[in-house]
């Protein structure tokens, strides 16, 4: 099955949630994939603890990617 979503970020869950909130301010609808929680619920250990991935629809990718560095700089300050 073909996905119409592209990954724009991998990092700590707290940063992924902040990025999600900032992208929503620009009318971008991100999806967070949390392998830690998915693995825990399935009874498996995660590959890297506390890491999350943020995806956006391919139609929103250019807009999200253009904002990414600015948002991450703001999060890290």
PQR file of N, CA, C, O and H, with PARSE charges and radii, in Angstrom:
ATOM      1  N   UNK A   1       0.841  -1.175   0.000 -0.4000 1.5000
ATOM      2  CA  UNK A   1       0.000   0.000   0.000 -0.0000 2.0000
ATOM      3  C   UNK A   1       0.891   1.245   0.000  0.5500 1.7000
ATOM      4  O   UNK A   1       1.820   1.351   0.801 -0.5500 1.4000
ATOM      5  N   UNK A   2       0.611   2.148  -0.869 -0.4000 1.5000
ATOM      6  CA  UNK A   2       1.404   3.365  -1.015 -0.0000 2.0000
ATOM      7  C   UNK A   2       0.980   4.405   0.015  0.5500 1.7000
ATOM      8  O   UNK A   2      -0.208   4.649   0.222 -0.5500 1.4000
ATOM      9  H   UNK A   2      -0.144   2.062  -1.519  0.4000 1.0000
ATOM     10  N   UNK A   3       1.970   5.008   0.650 -0.4000 1.5000
ATOM     11  CA  UNK A   3       1.690   6.056   1.629 -0.0000 2.0000
ATOM     12  C   UNK A   3       1.811   7.417   0.958  0.5500 1.7000
ATOM     13  O   UNK A   3       2.669   7.632   0.103 -0.5500 1.4000
ATOM     14  H   UNK A   3       2.936   4.809   0.482  0.4000 1.0000
ATOM     15  N   UNK A   4       0.950   8.314   1.355 -0.4000 1.5000
ATOM     16  CA  UNK A   4       1.003   9.677   0.835 -0.0000 2.0000
ATOM     17  C   UNK A   4       1.578  10.626   1.875  0.5500 1.7000
ATOM     18  O   UNK A   4       1.377  11.838   1.806 -0.5500 1.4000
ATOM     19  H   UNK A   4       0.252   8.139   2.049  0.4000 1.0000
ATOM     20  N   UNK A   5       2.296  10.062   2.839 -0.4000 1.5000
ATOM     21  CA  UNK A   5       2.897  10.851   3.908 -0.0000 2.0000
ATOM     22  C   UNK A   5       4.410  10.764   3.830  0.5500 1.7000
ATOM     23  O   UNK A   5       4.970   9.732   3.460 -0.5500 1.4000
ATOM     24  H   UNK A   5       2.460   9.077   2.895  0.4000 1.0000
ATOM     25  N   UNK A   6       5.066  11.868   4.185 -0.4000 1.5000
ATOM     26  CA  UNK A   6       6.526  11.929   4.179 -0.0000 2.0000
ATOM     27  C   UNK A   6       7.019  12.291   5.574  0.5500 1.7000
ATOM     28  O   UNK A   6       6.424  13.113   6.272 -0.5500 1.4000
ATOM     29  H   UNK A   6       4.611  12.706   4.486  0.4000 1.0000
ATOM     30  N   UNK A   7       8.116  11.658   5.958 -0.4000 1.5000
ATOM     31  CA  UNK A   7       8.703  11.935   7.270 -0.0000 2.0000
ATOM     32  C   UNK A   7       9.497  13.231   7.210  0.5500 1.7000
ATOM     33  O   UNK A   7      10.296  13.445   6.298 -0.5500 1.4000
ATOM     34  H   UNK A   7       8.599  10.990   5.391  0.4000 1.0000
ATOM     35  N   UNK A   8       9.265  14.099   8.205 -0.4000 1.5000
ATOM     36  CA  UNK A   8      10.021  15.350   8.260 -0.0000 2.0000
ATOM     37  C   UNK A   8      10.884  15.455   9.508  0.5500 1.7000
ATOM     38  O   UNK A   8      11.739  16.336   9.593 -0.5500 1.4000
ATOM     39  H   UNK A   8       8.617  13.926   8.946  0.4000 1.0000
ATOM     40  N   UNK A   9      10.673  14.561  10.486 -0.4000 1.5000
ATOM     41  CA  UNK A   9      11.424  14.685  11.735 -0.0000 2.0000
ATOM     42  C   UNK A   9      11.465  13.352  12.470  0.5500 1.7000
ATOM     43  O   UNK A   9      10.484  12.610  12.494 -0.5500 1.4000
ATOM     44  H   UNK A   9       9.978  13.844  10.416  0.4000 1.0000
ATOM     45  N   UNK A  10      12.619  13.061  13.069 -0.4000 1.5000
ATOM     46  CA  UNK A  10      12.783  11.960  14.010 -0.0000 2.0000
ATOM     47  C   UNK A  10      13.553  12.509  15.187  0.5500 1.7000
ATOM     48  O   UNK A  10      14.620  13.099  15.019 -0.5500 1.4000
ATOM     49  H   UNK A  10      13.416  13.664  13.050  0.4000 1.0000
ATOM     50  N   UNK A  11      13.015  12.317  16.386 -0.4000 1.5000
ATOM     51  CA  UNK A  11      13.692  12.821  17.575 -0.0000 2.0000
ATOM     52  C   UNK A  11      12.867  12.563  18.817  0.5500 1.7000
ATOM     53  O   UNK A  11      11.908  11.793  18.786 -0.5500 1.4000
ATOM     54  H   UNK A  11      12.148  11.838  16.523  0.4000 1.0000
ATOM     55  N   UNK A  12      13.241  13.207  19.911 -0.4000 1.5000
ATOM     56  CA  UNK A  12      12.532  12.998  21.178 -0.0000 2.0000
ATOM     57  C   UNK A  12      11.040  13.317  21.056  0.5500 1.7000
ATOM     58  O   UNK A  12      10.639  14.242  20.350 -0.5500 1.4000
ATOM     59  H   UNK A  12      14.020  13.833  19.936  0.4000 1.0000
ATOM     60  N   UNK A  13      10.237  12.531  21.758 -0.4000 1.5000
ATOM     61  CA  UNK A  13       8.780  12.705  21.704 -0.0000 2.0000
ATOM     62  C   UNK A  13       8.362  14.115  22.101  0.5500 1.7000
ATOM     63  O   UNK A  13       7.451  14.682  21.499 -0.5500 1.4000
ATOM     64  H   UNK A  13      10.562  11.780  22.332  0.4000 1.0000
ATOM     65  N   UNK A  14       9.015  14.683  23.101 -0.4000 1.5000
ATOM     66  CA  UNK A  14       8.634  16.030  23.545 -0.0000 2.0000
ATOM     67  C   UNK A  14       8.807  17.035  22.402  0.5500 1.7000
ATOM     68  O   UNK A  14       7.959  17.909  22.220 -0.5500 1.4000
ATOM     69  H   UNK A  14       9.755  14.223  23.590  0.4000 1.0000
ATOM     70  N   UNK A  15       9.881  16.924  21.640 -0.4000 1.5000
ATOM     71  CA  UNK A  15      10.090  17.819  20.494 -0.0000 2.0000
ATOM     72  C   UNK A  15       9.082  17.534  19.384  0.5500 1.7000
ATOM     73  O   UNK A  15       8.606  18.454  18.719 -0.5500 1.4000
ATOM     74  H   UNK A  15      10.569  16.214  21.787  0.4000 1.0000
ATOM     75  N   UNK A  16       8.760  16.263  19.188 -0.4000 1.5000
ATOM     76  CA  UNK A  16       7.779  15.898  18.165 -0.0000 2.0000
ATOM     77  C   UNK A  16       6.414  16.510  18.481  0.5500 1.7000
ATOM     78  O   UNK A  16       5.729  16.995  17.581 -0.5500 1.4000
ATOM     79  H   UNK A  16       9.146  15.516  19.728  0.4000 1.0000
ATOM     80  N   UNK A  17       6.018  16.489  19.755 -0.4000 1.5000
ATOM     81  CA  UNK A  17       4.736  17.082  20.150 -0.0000 2.0000
ATOM     82  C   UNK A  17       4.751  18.601  19.966  0.5500 1.7000
ATOM     83  O   UNK A  17       3.766  19.184  19.512 -0.5500 1.4000
ATOM     84  H   UNK A  17       6.574  16.094  20.486  0.4000 1.0000
ATOM     85  N   UNK A  18       5.867  19.238  20.320 -0.4000 1.5000
ATOM     86  CA  UNK A  18       5.977  20.686  20.119 -0.0000 2.0000
ATOM     87  C   UNK A  18       5.926  21.028  18.631  0.5500 1.7000
ATOM     88  O   UNK A  18       5.269  21.987  18.228 -0.5500 1.4000
ATOM     89  H   UNK A  18       6.667  18.765  20.689  0.4000 1.0000
ATOM     90  N   UNK A  19       6.627  20.233  17.819 -0.4000 1.5000
ATOM     91  CA  UNK A  19       6.611  20.435  16.371 -0.0000 2.0000
ATOM     92  C   UNK A  19       5.195  20.250  15.826  0.5500 1.7000
ATOM     93  O   UNK A  19       4.743  21.025  14.984 -0.5500 1.4000
ATOM     94  H   UNK A  19       7.161  19.453  18.146  0.4000 1.0000
ATOM     95  N   UNK A  20       4.505  19.231  16.305 -0.4000 1.5000
ATOM     96  CA  UNK A  20       3.117  18.996  15.892 -0.0000 2.0000
ATOM     97  C   UNK A  20       2.252  20.230  16.166  0.5500 1.7000
ATOM     98  O   UNK A  20       1.501  20.674  15.298 -0.5500 1.4000
ATOM     99  H   UNK A  20       4.872  18.601  16.990  0.4000 1.0000
ATOM    100  N   UNK A  21       2.362  20.770  17.363 -0.4000 1.5000
ATOM    101  CA  UNK A  21       1.559  21.942  17.727 -0.0000 2.0000
ATOM    102  C   UNK A  21       1.890  23.153  16.867  0.5500 1.7000
ATOM    103  O   UNK A  21       0.993  23.881  16.442 -0.5500 1.4000
ATOM    104  H   UNK A  21       2.972  20.409  18.069  0.4000 1.0000
ATOM    105  N   UNK A  22       3.184  23.371  16.609 -0.4000 1.5000
ATOM    106  CA  UNK A  22       3.589  24.513  15.775 -0.0000 2.0000
ATOM    107  C   UNK A  22       3.089  24.355  14.338  0.5500 1.7000
ATOM    108  O   UNK A  22       2.610  25.317  13.739 -0.5500 1.4000
ATOM    109  H   UNK A  22       3.913  22.779  16.954  0.4000 1.0000
ATOM    110  N   UNK A  23       3.198  23.146  13.786 -0.4000 1.5000
ATOM    111  CA  UNK A  23       2.731  22.921  12.416 -0.0000 2.0000
ATOM    112  C   UNK A  23       1.225  23.141  12.306  0.5500 1.7000
ATOM    113  O   UNK A  23       0.742  23.654  11.297 -0.5500 1.4000
ATOM    114  H   UNK A  23       3.587  22.364  14.273  0.4000 1.0000
ATOM    115  N   UNK A  24       0.491  22.757  13.333 -0.4000 1.5000
ATOM    116  CA  UNK A  24      -0.963  22.974  13.326 -0.0000 2.0000
ATOM    117  C   UNK A  24      -1.306  24.460  13.279  0.5500 1.7000
ATOM    118  O   UNK A  24      -2.337  24.840  12.726 -0.5500 1.4000
ATOM    119  H   UNK A  24       0.884  22.340  14.153  0.4000 1.0000
ATOM    120  N   UNK A  25      -0.443  25.306  13.860 -0.4000 1.5000
ATOM    121  CA  UNK A  25      -0.661  26.755  13.799 -0.0000 2.0000
ATOM    122  C   UNK A  25      -0.614  27.268  12.362  0.5500 1.7000
ATOM    123  O   UNK A  25      -1.184  28.316  12.057 -0.5500 1.4000
ATOM    124  H   UNK A  25       0.395  24.997  14.310  0.4000 1.0000
ATOM    125  N   UNK A  26       0.064  26.531  11.479 -0.4000 1.5000
ATOM    126  CA  UNK A  26       0.172  26.899  10.067 -0.0000 2.0000
ATOM    127  C   UNK A  26      -0.760  26.048   9.195  0.5500 1.7000
ATOM    128  O   UNK A  26      -0.547  25.916   7.990 -0.5500 1.4000
ATOM    129  H   UNK A  26       0.526  25.680  11.727  0.4000 1.0000
ATOM    130  N   UNK A  27      -1.791  25.476   9.819 -0.4000 1.5000
ATOM    131  CA  UNK A  27      -2.787  24.654   9.112 -0.0000 2.0000
ATOM    132  C   UNK A  27      -2.173  23.445   8.416  0.5500 1.7000
ATOM    133  O   UNK A  27      -2.612  23.049   7.336 -0.5500 1.4000
ATOM    134  H   UNK A  27      -1.964  25.583  10.798  0.4000 1.0000
ATOM    135  N   UNK A  28      -1.161  22.865   9.041 -0.4000 1.5000
ATOM    136  CA  UNK A  28      -0.553  21.621   8.576 -0.0000 2.0000
ATOM    137  C   UNK A  28      -0.949  20.547   9.585  0.5500 1.7000
ATOM    138  O   UNK A  28      -0.856  20.759  10.794 -0.5500 1.4000
ATOM    139  H   UNK A  28      -0.804  23.186   9.919  0.4000 1.0000
ATOM    140  N   UNK A  29      -1.388  19.400   9.087 -0.4000 1.5000
ATOM    141  CA  UNK A  29      -1.875  18.328   9.961 -0.0000 2.0000
ATOM    142  C   UNK A  29      -0.864  17.183  10.037  0.5500 1.7000
ATOM    143  O   UNK A  29      -0.924  16.253   9.233 -0.5500 1.4000
ATOM    144  H   UNK A  29      -1.463  19.227   8.105  0.4000 1.0000
ATOM    145  N   UNK A  30       0.062  17.242  10.992 -0.4000 1.5000
ATOM    146  CA  UNK A  30       1.074  16.195  11.110 -0.0000 2.0000
ATOM    147  C   UNK A  30       0.542  14.946  11.809  0.5500 1.7000
ATOM    148  O   UNK A  30      -0.468  14.989  12.511 -0.5500 1.4000
ATOM    149  H   UNK A  30       0.111  17.998  11.645  0.4000 1.0000
ATOM    150  N   UNK A  31       1.238  13.846  11.600 -0.4000 1.5000
ATOM    151  CA  UNK A  31       0.960  12.589  12.287 -0.0000 2.0000
ATOM    152  C   UNK A  31       2.239  12.179  13.005  0.5500 1.7000
ATOM    153  O   UNK A  31       3.325  12.210  12.427 -0.5500 1.4000
ATOM    154  H   UNK A  31       2.058  13.811  11.029  0.4000 1.0000
ATOM    155  N   UNK A  32       2.097  11.794  14.271 -0.4000 1.5000
ATOM    156  CA  UNK A  32       3.251  11.331  15.046 -0.0000 2.0000
ATOM    157  C   UNK A  32       3.204   9.814  15.129  0.5500 1.7000
ATOM    158  O   UNK A  32       2.180   9.231  15.486 -0.5500 1.4000
ATOM    159  H   UNK A  32       1.215  11.768  14.740  0.4000 1.0000
ATOM    160  N   UNK A  33       4.319   9.186  14.796 -0.4000 1.5000
ATOM    161  CA  UNK A  33       4.466   7.739  14.940 -0.0000 2.0000
ATOM    162  C   UNK A  33       5.405   7.504  16.112  0.5500 1.7000
ATOM    163  O   UNK A  33       6.552   7.952  16.107 -0.5500 1.4000
ATOM    164  H   UNK A  33       5.150   9.660  14.506  0.4000 1.0000
ATOM    165  N   UNK A  34       4.903   6.799  17.113 -0.4000 1.5000
ATOM    166  CA  UNK A  34       5.666   6.532  18.331 -0.0000 2.0000
ATOM    167  C   UNK A  34       5.925   5.034  18.432  0.5500 1.7000
ATOM    168  O   UNK A  34       5.086   4.290  18.940 -0.5500 1.4000
ATOM    169  H   UNK A  34       3.971   6.436  17.117  0.4000 1.0000
ATOM    170  N   UNK A  35       7.092   4.585  17.947 -0.4000 1.5000
ATOM    171  CA  UNK A  35       7.423   3.163  17.986 -0.0000 2.0000
ATOM    172  C   UNK A  35       7.560   2.647  19.408  0.5500 1.7000
ATOM    173  O   UNK A  35       7.311   1.469  19.662 -0.5500 1.4000
ATOM    174  H   UNK A  35       7.774   5.189  17.534  0.4000 1.0000
ATOM    175  N   UNK A  36       7.951   3.507  20.337 -0.4000 1.5000
ATOM    176  CA  UNK A  36       8.083   3.095  21.732 -0.0000 2.0000
ATOM    177  C   UNK A  36       6.738   2.637  22.266  0.5500 1.7000
ATOM    178  O   UNK A  36       6.630   1.549  22.832 -0.5500 1.4000
ATOM    179  H   UNK A  36       8.154   4.464  20.130  0.4000 1.0000
ATOM    180  N   UNK A  37       5.722   3.450  22.092 -0.4000 1.5000
ATOM    181  CA  UNK A  37       4.391   3.109  22.602 -0.0000 2.0000
ATOM    182  C   UNK A  37       3.787   1.945  21.829  0.5500 1.7000
ATOM    183  O   UNK A  37       3.168   1.064  22.425 -0.5500 1.4000
ATOM    184  H   UNK A  37       5.809   4.334  21.632  0.4000 1.0000
ATOM    185  N   UNK A  38       3.957   1.930  20.515 -0.4000 1.5000
ATOM    186  CA  UNK A  38       3.430   0.830  19.712 -0.0000 2.0000
ATOM    187  C   UNK A  38       4.065  -0.493  20.122  0.5500 1.7000
ATOM    188  O   UNK A  38       3.375  -1.503  20.261 -0.5500 1.4000
ATOM    189  H   UNK A  38       4.460   2.646  20.031  0.4000 1.0000
ATOM    190  N   UNK A  39       5.373  -0.483  20.315 -0.4000 1.5000
ATOM    191  CA  UNK A  39       6.081  -1.689  20.737 -0.0000 2.0000
ATOM    192  C   UNK A  39       5.672  -2.138  22.123  0.5500 1.7000
ATOM    193  O   UNK A  39       5.504  -3.332  22.371 -0.5500 1.4000
ATOM    194  H   UNK A  39       5.933   0.338  20.202  0.4000 1.0000
ATOM    195  N   UNK A  40       5.513  -1.189  23.021 -0.4000 1.5000
ATOM    196  CA  UNK A  40       5.115  -1.516  24.388 -0.0000 2.0000
ATOM    197  C   UNK A  40       3.749  -2.193  24.398  0.5500 1.7000
ATOM    198  O   UNK A  40       3.543  -3.193  25.086 -0.5500 1.4000
ATOM    199  H   UNK A  40       5.650  -0.219  22.818  0.4000 1.0000
ATOM    200  N   UNK A  41       2.827  -1.640  23.633 -0.4000 1.5000
ATOM    201  CA  UNK A  41       1.483  -2.210  23.581 -0.0000 2.0000
ATOM    202  C   UNK A  41       1.475  -3.603  22.958  0.5500 1.7000
ATOM    203  O   UNK A  41       0.639  -4.437  23.306 -0.5500 1.4000
ATOM    204  H   UNK A  41       2.994  -0.828  23.075  0.4000 1.0000
ATOM    205  N   UNK A  42       2.403  -3.854  22.041 -0.4000 1.5000
ATOM    206  CA  UNK A  42       2.486  -5.163  21.391 -0.0000 2.0000
ATOM    207  C   UNK A  42       3.367  -6.140  22.164  0.5500 1.7000
ATOM    208  O   UNK A  42       3.433  -7.320  21.819 -0.5500 1.4000
ATOM    209  H   UNK A  42       3.082  -3.177  21.758  0.4000 1.0000
ATOM    210  N   UNK A  43       4.046  -5.659  23.208 -0.4000 1.5000
ATOM    211  CA  UNK A  43       4.895  -6.530  24.010 -0.0000 2.0000
ATOM    212  C   UNK A  43       6.322  -6.641  23.520  0.5500 1.7000
ATOM    213  O   UNK A  43       7.019  -7.596  23.862 -0.5500 1.4000
ATOM    214  H   UNK A  43       3.992  -4.701  23.489  0.4000 1.0000
ATOM    215  N   UNK A  44       6.769  -5.684  22.726 -0.4000 1.5000
ATOM    216  CA  UNK A  44       8.129  -5.694  22.203 -0.0000 2.0000
ATOM    217  C   UNK A  44       8.901  -4.494  22.720  0.5500 1.7000
ATOM    218  O   UNK A  44       8.318  -3.471  23.077 -0.5500 1.4000
ATOM    219  H   UNK A  44       6.203  -4.908  22.449  0.4000 1.0000
ATOM    220  N   UNK A  45      10.207  -4.631  22.755 -0.4000 1.5000
ATOM    221  CA  UNK A  45      11.060  -3.503  23.137 -0.0000 2.0000
ATOM    222  C   UNK A  45      11.251  -2.599  21.918  0.5500 1.7000
ATOM    223  O   UNK A  45      11.398  -3.095  20.801 -0.5500 1.4000
ATOM    224  H   UNK A  45      10.680  -5.462  22.464  0.4000 1.0000
ATOM    225  N   UNK A  46      11.250  -1.295  22.120 -0.4000 1.5000
ATOM    226  CA  UNK A  46      11.442  -0.371  20.996 -0.0000 2.0000
ATOM    227  C   UNK A  46      12.894  -0.375  20.535  0.5500 1.7000
ATOM    228  O   UNK A  46      13.792  -0.659  21.327 -0.5500 1.4000
ATOM    229  H   UNK A  46      11.130  -0.892  23.027  0.4000 1.0000
ATOM    230  N   UNK A  47      13.137  -0.058  19.246 -0.4000 1.5000
ATOM    231  CA  UNK A  47      14.516   0.016  18.750 -0.0000 2.0000
ATOM    232  C   UNK A  47      15.315   1.129  19.426  0.5500 1.7000
ATOM    233  O   UNK A  47      16.478   0.933  19.777 -0.5500 1.4000
ATOM    234  H   UNK A  47      12.407   0.173  18.603  0.4000 1.0000
ATOM    235  N   UNK A  48      14.697   2.292  19.608 -0.4000 1.5000
ATOM    236  CA  UNK A  48      15.335   3.420  20.297 -0.0000 2.0000
ATOM    237  C   UNK A  48      14.283   4.030  21.210  0.5500 1.7000
ATOM    238  O   UNK A  48      13.245   4.502  20.747 -0.5500 1.4000
ATOM    239  H   UNK A  48      13.752   2.452  19.322  0.4000 1.0000
ATOM    240  N   UNK A  49      14.556   4.018  22.497 -0.4000 1.5000
ATOM    241  CA  UNK A  49      13.566   4.487  23.462 -0.0000 2.0000
ATOM    242  C   UNK A  49      13.343   5.990  23.345  0.5500 1.7000
ATOM    243  O   UNK A  49      14.300   6.758  23.248 -0.5500 1.4000
ATOM    244  H   UNK A  49      15.400   3.635  22.873  0.4000 1.0000
ATOM    245  N   UNK A  50      12.084   6.406  23.352 -0.4000 1.5000
ATOM    246  CA  UNK A  50      11.731   7.819  23.392 -0.0000 2.0000
ATOM    247  C   UNK A  50      11.793   8.561  22.076  0.5500 1.7000
ATOM    248  O   UNK A  50      11.623   9.780  22.052 -0.5500 1.4000
ATOM    249  H   UNK A  50      11.306   5.782  23.430  0.4000 1.0000
ATOM    250  N   UNK A  51      12.033   7.855  20.973 -0.4000 1.5000
ATOM    251  CA  UNK A  51      12.107   8.515  19.671 -0.0000 2.0000
ATOM    252  C   UNK A  51      10.747   8.462  18.977  0.5500 1.7000
ATOM    253  O   UNK A  51      10.048   7.451  19.031 -0.5500 1.4000
ATOM    254  H   UNK A  51      12.171   6.865  20.992  0.4000 1.0000
ATOM    255  N   UNK A  52      10.394   9.543  18.339 -0.4000 1.5000
ATOM    256  CA  UNK A  52       9.140   9.628  17.596 -0.0000 2.0000
ATOM    257  C   UNK A  52       9.444  10.163  16.203  0.5500 1.7000
ATOM    258  O   UNK A  52      10.459  10.823  15.980 -0.5500 1.4000
ATOM    259  H   UNK A  52      10.962  10.365  18.294  0.4000 1.0000
ATOM    260  N   UNK A  53       8.556   9.869  15.285 -0.4000 1.5000
ATOM    261  CA  UNK A  53       8.680  10.368  13.921 -0.0000 2.0000
ATOM    262  C   UNK A  53       7.463  11.234  13.617  0.5500 1.7000
ATOM    263  O   UNK A  53       6.343  10.925  14.024 -0.5500 1.4000
ATOM    264  H   UNK A  53       7.732   9.333  15.465  0.4000 1.0000
ATOM    265  N   UNK A  54       7.702  12.318  12.897 -0.4000 1.5000
ATOM    266  CA  UNK A  54       6.615  13.210  12.491 -0.0000 2.0000
ATOM    267  C   UNK A  54       6.490  13.133  10.970  0.5500 1.7000
ATOM    268  O   UNK A  54       7.465  13.296  10.237 -0.5500 1.4000
ATOM    269  H   UNK A  54       8.612  12.569  12.565  0.4000 1.0000
ATOM    270  N   UNK A  55       5.271  12.881  10.527 -0.4000 1.5000
ATOM    271  CA  UNK A  55       4.965  12.787   9.104 -0.0000 2.0000
ATOM    272  C   UNK A  55       3.944  13.855   8.731  0.5500 1.7000
ATOM    273  O   UNK A  55       3.104  14.241   9.544 -0.5500 1.4000
ATOM    274  H   UNK A  55       4.479  12.748  11.123  0.4000 1.0000
ATOM    275  N   UNK A  56       4.029  14.326   7.492 -0.4000 1.5000
ATOM    276  CA  UNK A  56       3.010  15.223   6.948 -0.0000 2.0000
ATOM    277  C   UNK A  56       2.585  14.686   5.583  0.5500 1.7000
ATOM    278  O   UNK A  56       3.336  13.972   4.919 -0.5500 1.4000
ATOM    279  H   UNK A  56       4.711  14.013   6.832  0.4000 1.0000
ATOM    280  N   UNK A  57       1.382  15.041   5.184 -0.4000 1.5000
ATOM    281  CA  UNK A  57       0.883  14.629   3.875 -0.0000 2.0000
ATOM    282  C   UNK A  57       1.756  15.259   2.796  0.5500 1.7000
ATOM    283  O   UNK A  57       2.242  16.380   2.945 -0.5500 1.4000
ATOM    284  H   UNK A  57       0.772  15.622   5.723  0.4000 1.0000
ATOM    285  N   UNK A  58       1.944  14.522   1.716 -0.4000 1.5000
ATOM    286  CA  UNK A  58       2.815  15.006   0.642 -0.0000 2.0000
ATOM    287  C   UNK A  58       2.371  16.366   0.094  0.5500 1.7000
ATOM    288  O   UNK A  58       3.202  17.129  -0.398 -0.5500 1.4000
ATOM    289  H   UNK A  58       1.549  13.611   1.595  0.4000 1.0000
ATOM    290  N   UNK A  59       1.083  16.676   0.172 -0.4000 1.5000
ATOM    291  CA  UNK A  59       0.589  17.978  -0.288 -0.0000 2.0000
ATOM    292  C   UNK A  59       1.045  19.121   0.620  0.5500 1.7000
ATOM    293  O   UNK A  59       1.104  20.274   0.192 -0.5500 1.4000
ATOM    294  H   UNK A  59       0.408  16.056   0.572  0.4000 1.0000
ATOM    295  N   UNK A  60       1.367  18.798   1.876 -0.4000 1.5000
ATOM    296  CA  UNK A  60       1.793  19.809   2.848 -0.0000 2.0000
ATOM    297  C   UNK A  60       3.302  19.782   3.094  0.5500 1.7000
ATOM    298  O   UNK A  60       3.827  20.594   3.856 -0.5500 1.4000
ATOM    299  H   UNK A  60       1.320  17.862   2.224  0.4000 1.0000
ATOM    300  N   UNK A  61       3.991  18.849   2.447 -0.4000 1.5000
ATOM    301  CA  UNK A  61       5.411  18.635   2.724 -0.0000 2.0000
ATOM    302  C   UNK A  61       6.260  19.880   2.454  0.5500 1.7000
ATOM    303  O   UNK A  61       7.069  20.257   3.301 -0.5500 1.4000
ATOM    304  H   UNK A  61       3.565  18.190   1.828  0.4000 1.0000
ATOM    305  N   UNK A  62       6.099  20.509   1.326 -0.4000 1.5000
ATOM    306  CA  UNK A  62       6.921  21.683   0.982 -0.0000 2.0000
ATOM    307  C   UNK A  62       6.754  22.796   2.004  0.5500 1.7000
ATOM    308  O   UNK A  62       7.734  23.397   2.443 -0.5500 1.4000
ATOM    309  H   UNK A  62       5.441  20.202   0.638  0.4000 1.0000
ATOM    310  N   UNK A  63       5.521  23.064   2.378 -0.4000 1.5000
ATOM    311  CA  UNK A  63       5.239  24.106   3.367 -0.0000 2.0000
ATOM    312  C   UNK A  63       5.846  23.735   4.719  0.5500 1.7000
ATOM    313  O   UNK A  63       6.468  24.575   5.370 -0.5500 1.4000
ATOM    314  H   UNK A  63       4.725  22.575   2.021  0.4000 1.0000
ATOM    315  N   UNK A  64       5.670  22.478   5.145 -0.4000 1.5000
ATOM    316  CA  UNK A  64       6.200  22.025   6.436 -0.0000 2.0000
ATOM    317  C   UNK A  64       7.723  22.042   6.441  0.5500 1.7000
ATOM    318  O   UNK A  64       8.343  22.466   7.416 -0.5500 1.4000
ATOM    319  H   UNK A  64       5.165  21.796   4.616  0.4000 1.0000
ATOM    320  N   UNK A  65       8.315  21.583   5.359 -0.4000 1.5000
ATOM    321  CA  UNK A  65       9.777  21.528   5.280 -0.0000 2.0000
ATOM    322  C   UNK A  65      10.378  22.928   5.320  0.5500 1.7000
ATOM    323  O   UNK A  65      11.436  23.130   5.917 -0.5500 1.4000
ATOM    324  H   UNK A  65       7.811  21.238   4.567  0.4000 1.0000
ATOM    325  N   UNK A  66       9.721  23.889   4.695 -0.4000 1.5000
ATOM    326  CA  UNK A  66      10.203  25.273   4.703 -0.0000 2.0000
ATOM    327  C   UNK A  66      10.178  25.862   6.111  0.5500 1.7000
ATOM    328  O   UNK A  66      11.006  26.713   6.437 -0.5500 1.4000
ATOM    329  H   UNK A  66       8.862  23.725   4.209  0.4000 1.0000
ATOM    330  N   UNK A  67       9.240  25.422   6.949 -0.4000 1.5000
ATOM    331  CA  UNK A  67       9.111  25.932   8.319 -0.0000 2.0000
ATOM    332  C   UNK A  67       9.948  25.155   9.331  0.5500 1.7000
ATOM    333  O   UNK A  67      10.178  25.636  10.441 -0.5500 1.4000
ATOM    334  H   UNK A  67       8.567  24.731   6.685  0.4000 1.0000
ATOM    335  N   UNK A  68      10.401  23.971   8.964 -0.4000 1.5000
ATOM    336  CA  UNK A  68      11.009  23.036   9.909 -0.0000 2.0000
ATOM    337  C   UNK A  68      12.188  23.607  10.685  0.5500 1.7000
ATOM    338  O   UNK A  68      12.191  23.547  11.915 -0.5500 1.4000
ATOM    339  H   UNK A  68      10.215  23.581   8.063  0.4000 1.0000
ATOM    340  N   UNK A  69      13.185  24.158  10.007 -0.4000 1.5000
ATOM    341  CA  UNK A  69      14.373  24.676  10.699 -0.0000 2.0000
ATOM    342  C   UNK A  69      14.019  25.790  11.674  0.5500 1.7000
ATOM    343  O   UNK A  69      14.529  25.833  12.794 -0.5500 1.4000
ATOM    344  H   UNK A  69      13.182  24.207   9.009  0.4000 1.0000
ATOM    345  N   UNK A  70      13.151  26.681  11.247 -0.4000 1.5000
ATOM    346  CA  UNK A  70      12.734  27.791  12.110 -0.0000 2.0000
ATOM    347  C   UNK A  70      12.031  27.264  13.370  0.5500 1.7000
ATOM    348  O   UNK A  70      12.295  27.730  14.478 -0.5500 1.4000
ATOM    349  H   UNK A  70      12.737  26.647  10.338  0.4000 1.0000
ATOM    350  N   UNK A  71      11.144  26.300  13.188 -0.4000 1.5000
ATOM    351  CA  UNK A  71      10.414  25.737  14.327 -0.0000 2.0000
ATOM    352  C   UNK A  71      11.363  24.992  15.261  0.5500 1.7000
ATOM    353  O   UNK A  71      11.278  25.149  16.479 -0.5500 1.4000
ATOM    354  H   UNK A  71      10.929  25.921  12.288  0.4000 1.0000
ATOM    355  N   UNK A  72      12.263  24.186  14.709 -0.4000 1.5000
ATOM    356  CA  UNK A  72      13.201  23.433  15.549 -0.0000 2.0000
ATOM    357  C   UNK A  72      14.139  24.362  16.308  0.5500 1.7000
ATOM    358  O   UNK A  72      14.468  24.095  17.464 -0.5500 1.4000
ATOM    359  H   UNK A  72      12.332  24.059  13.719  0.4000 1.0000
ATOM    360  N   UNK A  73      14.576  25.450  15.675 -0.4000 1.5000
ATOM    361  CA  UNK A  73      15.413  26.430  16.379 -0.0000 2.0000
ATOM    362  C   UNK A  73      14.651  27.032  17.553  0.5500 1.7000
ATOM    363  O   UNK A  73      15.214  27.226  18.630 -0.5500 1.4000
ATOM    364  H   UNK A  73      14.310  25.666  14.736  0.4000 1.0000
ATOM    365  N   UNK A  74      13.382  27.324  17.346 -0.4000 1.5000
ATOM    366  CA  UNK A  74      12.542  27.893  18.400 -0.0000 2.0000
ATOM    367  C   UNK A  74      12.349  26.885  19.540  0.5500 1.7000
ATOM    368  O   UNK A  74      12.387  27.261  20.712 -0.5500 1.4000
ATOM    369  H   UNK A  74      12.925  27.166  16.471  0.4000 1.0000
ATOM    370  N   UNK A  75      12.144  25.624  19.204 -0.4000 1.5000
ATOM    371  CA  UNK A  75      11.956  24.573  20.210 -0.0000 2.0000
ATOM    372  C   UNK A  75      13.210  24.398  21.058  0.5500 1.7000
ATOM    373  O   UNK A  75      13.123  24.219  22.273 -0.5500 1.4000
ATOM    374  H   UNK A  75      12.113  25.319  18.252  0.4000 1.0000
ATOM    375  N   UNK A  76      14.369  24.450  20.421 -0.4000 1.5000
ATOM    376  CA  UNK A  76      15.632  24.193  21.122 -0.0000 2.0000
ATOM    377  C   UNK A  76      16.102  25.371  21.959  0.5500 1.7000
ATOM    378  O   UNK A  76      17.004  25.213  22.782 -0.5500 1.4000
ATOM    379  H   UNK A  76      14.440  24.596  19.434  0.4000 1.0000
ATOM    380  N   UNK A  77      15.516  26.546  21.773 -0.4000 1.5000
ATOM    381  CA  UNK A  77      15.913  27.717  22.575 -0.0000 2.0000
ATOM    382  C   UNK A  77      15.330  27.695  23.947  0.5500 1.7000
ATOM    383  O   UNK A  77      15.572  28.609  24.735 -0.5500 1.4000
ATOM    384  H   UNK A  77      14.783  26.675  21.105  0.4000 1.0000
TER
END
